[in-house]
């Protein structure tokens, strides 16, 4: 197999990196935090921006979504008034997103939840759910793809619960939030194993055909 180098940006868990490594791909995760995965030797702790100057056959990025996500609409529009400080943080997050979107690489995938329209992200290429890939939960996930095919579903199952709490719906009902399975930001941000496996296998196989 020809050698393929993959940068998995903003990944603390190492889950996507490990899925690529199992296929013999030279993949590295990068994050400001130490990895919680089993292979710290595959993890680069530090600023990802200098790494974008290196040659990569593929970049898979998970940039922070806190200030861009539609789930944070009630903080962006407090009492129906646009919060300028929140908007500035969202613009900074978009600038970071754009570093990956415009990176000098032929094959790019960026993952994020549905963004607020005011942020101005480009239209997503594909929307997927964990239950399309064998994990029985709902968590709407957008993919922005350049030079890569859309993922095809590998194991469509019935969802049993939402992975994330639904603050928006809960507040409409006078509740603090609706329950979700994930209770911490770290849990919420981890890529589901089924999606990680699909990314690694399908996109590696695609690169091998070129």
HUNORBEL-V895581 format. One record per residue. N is the residue number from 1. OMEGA is omega as a letter, one per 20 degrees, with the letter a starting at -180 (none if undefined). NEAR is the number of other C-alpha atoms within 10 Angstrom. Layout:
n=N omega=OMEGA near=NEAR
n=N omega=OMEGA near=NEAR
This chain:
n=1 omega=r near=7
n=2 omega=a near=8
n=3 omega=r near=10
n=4 omega=r near=16
n=5 omega=a near=16
n=6 omega=r near=24
n=7 omega=r near=26
n=8 omega=a near=27
n=9 omega=r near=24
n=10 omega=r near=21
n=11 omega=r near=29
n=12 omega=a near=25
n=13 omega=a near=23
n=14 omega=a near=27
n=15 omega=r near=23
n=16 omega=r near=26
n=17 omega=a near=29
n=18 omega=r near=23
n=19 omega=r near=21
n=20 omega=a near=25
n=21 omega=r near=16
n=22 omega=r near=13
n=23 omega=r near=15
n=24 omega=r near=14
n=25 omega=r near=19
n=26 omega=a near=18
n=27 omega=r near=25
n=28 omega=r near=23
n=29 omega=r near=27
n=30 omega=r near=26
n=31 omega=r near=21
n=32 omega=r near=13
n=33 omega=r near=15
n=34 omega=r near=16
n=35 omega=r near=21
n=36 omega=r near=13
n=37 omega=a near=16
n=38 omega=a near=12
n=39 omega=r near=11
n=40 omega=r near=14
n=41 omega=r near=10
n=42 omega=a near=18
n=43 omega=r near=25
n=44 omega=r near=22
n=45 omega=r near=16
n=46 omega=a near=14
n=47 omega=a near=13
n=48 omega=a near=18
n=49 omega=r near=14
n=50 omega=a near=8
n=51 omega=a near=14
n=52 omega=r near=16
n=53 omega=r near=11
n=54 omega=r near=11
n=55 omega=r near=13
n=56 omega=r near=19
n=57 omega=r near=16
n=58 omega=r near=23
n=59 omega=r near=26
n=60 omega=a near=24
n=61 omega=r near=23
n=62 omega=a near=22
n=63 omega=a near=20
n=64 omega=a near=17
n=65 omega=a near=20
n=66 omega=a near=16
n=67 omega=a near=23
n=68 omega=a near=28
n=69 omega=r near=18
n=70 omega=r near=19
n=71 omega=r near=20
n=72 omega=a near=17
n=73 omega=a near=17
n=74 omega=r near=16
n=75 omega=r near=16
n=76 omega=a near=23
n=77 omega=a near=14
n=78 omega=a near=10
n=79 omega=r near=9
n=80 omega=r near=10
n=81 omega=r near=10
n=82 omega=a near=14
n=83 omega=a near=14
n=84 omega=r near=11
n=85 omega=r near=10
n=86 omega=r near=16
n=87 omega=r near=18
n=88 omega=r near=13
n=89 omega=r near=14
n=90 omega=r near=23
n=91 omega=r near=18
n=92 omega=r near=15
n=93 omega=r near=18
n=94 omega=r near=20
n=95 omega=r near=13
n=96 omega=r near=14
n=97 omega=a near=20
n=98 omega=r near=15
n=99 omega=r near=13
n=100 omega=a near=22
n=101 omega=a near=19
n=102 omega=a near=10
n=103 omega=r near=14
n=104 omega=a near=15
n=105 omega=a near=18
n=106 omega=a near=12
n=107 omega=a near=19
n=108 omega=r near=24
n=109 omega=r near=23
n=110 omega=a near=22
n=111 omega=r near=21
n=112 omega=r near=22
n=113 omega=r near=19
n=114 omega=a near=19
n=115 omega=r near=24
n=116 omega=a near=17
n=117 omega=a near=11
n=118 omega=a near=12
n=119 omega=r near=18
n=120 omega=r near=12
n=121 omega=r near=17
n=122 omega=r near=11
n=123 omega=r near=11
n=124 omega=r near=17
n=125 omega=a near=14
n=126 omega=r near=14
n=127 omega=a near=16
n=128 omega=r near=18
n=129 omega=r near=20
n=130 omega=a near=24
n=131 omega=r near=22
n=132 omega=a near=21
n=133 omega=r near=23
n=134 omega=r near=19
n=135 omega=a near=19
n=136 omega=a near=19
n=137 omega=r near=22
n=138 omega=r near=19
n=139 omega=a near=20
n=140 omega=a near=15
n=141 omega=r near=15
n=142 omega=r near=19
n=143 omega=r near=22
n=144 omega=a near=21
n=145 omega=r near=18
n=146 omega=r near=18
n=147 omega=r near=14
n=148 omega=r near=17
n=149 omega=r near=14
n=150 omega=r near=18
n=151 omega=r near=18
n=152 omega=a near=12
n=153 omega=a near=16
n=154 omega=a near=14
n=155 omega=a near=14
n=156 omega=a near=14
n=157 omega=r near=14
n=158 omega=r near=13
n=159 omega=r near=17
n=160 omega=a near=11
n=161 omega=r near=13
n=162 omega=r near=17
n=163 omega=a near=20
n=164 omega=r near=21
n=165 omega=a near=19
n=166 omega=a near=15
n=167 omega=a near=19
n=168 omega=a near=17
n=169 omega=a near=14
n=170 omega=a near=14
n=171 omega=r near=13
n=172 omega=a near=10
n=173 omega=r near=11
n=174 omega=r near=8
n=175 omega=r near=11
n=176 omega=r near=14
n=177 omega=r near=15
n=178 omega=a near=15
n=179 omega=r near=15
n=180 omega=a near=17
n=181 omega=a near=13
n=182 omega=a near=15
n=183 omega=r near=12
n=184 omega=r near=9
n=185 omega=r near=10
n=186 omega=r near=10
n=187 omega=a near=13
n=188 omega=a near=16
n=189 omega=a near=17
n=190 omega=r near=17
n=191 omega=r near=18
n=192 omega=a near=19
n=193 omega=r near=16
n=194 omega=r near=19
n=195 omega=r near=24
n=196 omega=r near=19
n=197 omega=a near=22
n=198 omega=r near=19
n=199 omega=a near=20
n=200 omega=a near=23
n=201 omega=a near=16
n=202 omega=a near=15
n=203 omega=r near=21
n=204 omega=r near=19
n=205 omega=r near=12
n=206 omega=r near=13
n=207 omega=a near=15
n=208 omega=r near=11
n=209 omega=a near=7
n=210 omega=none near=5
